[in-house]
Amino acid sequence: MGRPYCVTFCVEPYLSGGRVDSFLSKHLRNYTDWRIARMVSAGAARIRGEQIALTRRVFTGEEVTIDLIEPPDKLLDPEAFPLRIVFEDAWLLVIDKQPGVIAHPTGAMQNGTLCNFVQKYLDETGPIKGLIRPGIVHRLDRQTSGLIVLAKEHLAHRELSVAFQAHRISKTYLAIVEGVMKNDEGSIDLPIGRDNWKGHVLMSTKANTVDRKPAKTRYQVIERYPKHTLVAATPMTGRNHQIRVHLSSIGHPLVADAFYDAFGKFKSLDWPGDPLLKEFEAFFPHDRHALHAAKLAFGHPITGTWMEFEAGLPGDLLAVRELLKK
């Protein structure tokens, strides 16, 4: 039997002073705290070649080495799926997500998510199964396609999360909306809150919604069609369903949006839909609305290099675009 796989981590300043098991749990995200504590107690962790106790505190610049004498115990179910990888390095992945794929496991849906697919990829390309756990930094709705960034290690995850919260990430979406937009460009500055509608928790710009927060979206018309418009929308804030809610609030809901109708109304579950939807259905094999995360730009969480990524409209939306042109 071969020797266990060995990894070494350098203690970052913001983790200085914590116990070794707490420090290792940040790096070994597929291991429970209990299993890490058990490995450390068994003598698997060392600093400068000397075994350390579970109560040992670690400090900036120290290097902690651990033999992975046990397998990870909270591994996502890895599932094969053809990922569209736009960029990858040691710290992160940028993926062009397909429509119909939820970002991460939630509730009863613990399989068939982007995280399950990425876990399979990381297990196959990494040194050992389960060493790396994909970290979701931001989300895309299941029905939305396009660019999403995932962290491969904890410091990148932390720094990207801080950048998103501080609005240092630039995102631009392409949306095909109902109606012909009058202005070539503009901004929508309306607070968004939660609205409970027929058992669904949706978002709304209505004044009586719960937990209203400021929200702003800039938009620019790309193309106009007889009864529809292709729009580039850039959210300046990060509210749930922001693009969908803001565009619908000014009378231009997304094509095939299941819930948001024009001027802040919600669609009934038996809503007949856009008259052209029957033709669209041939292009929408998934639960889908006409929204695509086309551009993503941010400072690299480790190197600081400014990075820009772009993913053009996918095939289904290109087909709808050509249909609308006719």
Residue pairs with C-beta under 8 A, 6 or more apart in sequence:
3 67
4 44
4 67
4 68
4 69
5 67
5 68
5 127
5 128
5 131
6 65
6 66
6 67
6 68
7 27
7 28
7 65
7 66
7 68
7 131
8 63
8 64
8 65
8 66
9 23
9 24
9 27
9 63
9 64
10 61
10 62
10 63
10 64
11 23
11 58
11 59
11 60
11 61
11 62
11 63
11 64
12 60
12 155
13 60
14 158
15 22
15 23
15 26
15 58
16 58
16 59
16 60
17 57
17 58
17 59
18 57
18 58
19 54
19 55
19 56
19 57
19 58
20 40
20 45
20 52
20 54
20 56
20 57
20 58
20 64
21 33
21 36
21 37
21 40
21 54
22 33
23 58
23 64
24 31
24 36
24 40
24 45
24 64
24 66
25 31
25 33
25 36
26 154
27 153
27 154
28 36
28 66
28 68
28 72
28 131
29 133
29 135
29 154
30 72
30 73
30 74
30 75
30 76
30 130
30 131
30 132
30 133
31 72
31 73
31 74
32 73
32 74
34 73
35 70
35 72
35 73
37 54
38 70
39 45
39 66
39 67
39 68
39 69
39 70
40 52
40 53
40 54
40 66
41 54
42 69
43 51
44 66
44 67
44 68
44 69
45 51
45 52
45 64
45 65
45 66
46 52
46 64
46 65
46 66
47 56
47 58
47 62
47 63
47 64
47 65
48 63
52 64
58 64
68 128
68 131
71 129
71 130
72 129
72 130
72 131
75 119
75 129
75 130
75 133
76 105
76 115
76 116
76 119
76 133
76 134
77 110
77 111
77 116
77 119
78 116
78 119
78 120
78 123
78 129
79 111
79 112
79 116
79 117
79 119
79 120
80 117
80 120
81 116
81 117
81 120
83 95
83 117
83 118
83 121
84 95
84 96
84 97
84 98
84 311
85 93
85 94
85 95
85 96
85 121
86 94
86 95
86 96
86 147
86 309
86 311
87 93
87 94
87 307
87 309
88 94
90 152
90 153
91 151
91 152
91 153
91 155
91 156
91 300
91 301
91 302
92 149
92 150
92 151
92 152
92 156
92 160
92 300
92 301
93 118
93 134
93 149
93 150
93 152
94 147
94 148
94 149
94 150
94 296
94 309
95 114
95 118
95 147
95 148
95 149
95 150
96 145
96 146
96 147
96 311
96 314
97 103
97 114
97 140
97 144
97 145
97 146
97 147
97 148
97 293
98 145
98 286
98 314
99 142
99 143
99 144
99 145
99 284
99 286
99 287
99 288
99 314
99 316
100 142
100 143
100 285
100 286
100 287
100 288
101 112
101 113
101 114
101 117
101 142
102 109
102 112
102 113
102 114
102 142
103 113
103 114
103 115
103 136
103 139
103 140
103 142
103 148
104 113
104 114
104 115
104 136
104 139
105 111
105 113
105 115
105 116
106 113
114 134
114 136
114 148
114 150
115 134
115 136
115 150
118 134
118 150
119 133
119 134
122 131
122 132
122 133
122 134
122 152
123 129
123 130
126 132
132 152
132 153
134 150
134 151
134 152
135 150
135 151
135 152
135 153
135 154
135 156
135 157
136 150
137 149
137 150
137 151
137 157
137 160
137 161
137 164
138 148
138 149
138 164
138 169
138 238
139 148
140 146
140 148
140 293
141 241
141 244
141 289
141 291
142 287
143 258
143 286
143 287
143 288
143 289
143 291
144 173
144 289
144 291
144 292
144 293
145 288
145 291
145 292
145 293
145 314
145 317
146 173
146 291
146 292
146 293
146 294
146 311
147 171
147 293
147 294
147 295
147 296
147 309
147 310
147 311
148 293
148 296
149 160
149 296
149 298
151 157
151 160
151 301
155 301
155 302
156 301
156 302
157 301
158 301
159 301
159 302
160 169
160 298
160 301
163 169
163 298
163 299
163 301
164 238
167 236
167 237
167 238
168 298
168 299
169 296
169 297
169 298
170 234
170 295
170 296
170 297
170 298
171 234
171 235
171 293
171 295
171 296
171 297
172 232
172 233
172 234
172 293
172 294
172 295
173 232
173 233
173 234
173 235
173 243
173 291
173 292
173 293
173 294
174 222
174 230
174 231
174 232
174 233
174 291
174 292
174 294
174 313
174 317
175 230
175 231
175 232
175 233
175 243
175 247
175 254
175 290
175 291
175 292
176 228
176 229
176 230
176 231
176 254
176 255
176 290
176 317
176 320
176 321
176 324
177 228
177 229
177 231
177 247
177 252
177 253
177 254
177 255
177 290
178 227
178 228
178 252
178 253
178 254
178 255
178 262
178 274
179 227
179 228
179 229
179 251
179 252
179 262
180 224
180 225
180 226
180 227
180 228
180 229
181 219
181 221
181 224
181 229
181 231
181 252
183 221
184 220
184 221
185 218
185 219
185 220
185 221
186 218
186 219
187 216
187 217
187 218
187 219
188 216
188 217
188 218
188 219
188 246
188 247
188 249
188 250
189 214
189 215
189 216
190 205
190 215
190 246
190 249
191 205
191 212
191 213
191 214
191 215
192 203
192 204
192 205
192 209
192 212
192 213
192 215
192 239
192 240
192 241
192 242
192 245
192 246
193 203
193 204
193 206
193 209
193 210
193 211
193 212
193 213
194 201
194 202
194 203
194 204
194 209
194 210
194 211
195 201
195 202
195 203
195 204
195 206
195 209
195 210
195 266
196 202
197 259
197 266
198 266
198 269
200 259
202 241
202 259
202 260
202 266
203 209
203 239
203 240
203 241
203 242
203 244
203 245
204 245
204 264
205 215
205 245
205 246
205 249
205 264
206 264
213 237
213 239
214 237
215 235
215 237
215 239
215 242
215 245
215 246
216 235
216 236
216 237
217 233
217 234
217 235
217 236
217 237
217 242
217 243
217 246
217 247
218 233
218 234
218 236
219 231
219 232
219 233
219 234
219 247
220 231
220 232
221 229
221 230
221 231
222 230
222 231
222 232
223 229
223 230
223 321
223 325
224 230
225 324
225 325
226 324
227 276
227 324
228 255
228 324
229 252
230 321
231 247
231 252
232 294
233 243
233 246
233 247
235 242
235 243
239 245
241 260
243 254
243 291
244 253
244 254
244 257
244 260
244 289
244 291
245 260
247 253
247 254
248 254
248 257
248 260
248 261
248 262
248 263
248 264
248 265
249 263
249 264
250 263
251 262
251 263
252 262
253 260
253 261
253 262
254 260
254 289
254 290
254 291
255 274
255 276
255 277
255 280
255 289
255 290
255 320
256 273
256 274
256 277
256 280
256 284
256 288
256 289
256 290
257 267
257 289
257 290
258 267
258 287
258 289
259 266
259 267
260 266
260 267
261 267
261 271
274 280
276 323
276 324
279 323
280 320
280 323
282 319
283 315
283 316
283 317
283 319
283 320
283 323
284 316
284 320
285 316
288 316
290 317
290 320
292 311
292 313
292 314
292 317
293 311
294 310
294 311
294 312
294 313
295 308
295 309
295 310
295 311
296 308
296 309
296 310
297 306
297 307
297 308
297 309
298 306
298 307
299 305
299 306
299 307
300 306
300 307
313 321
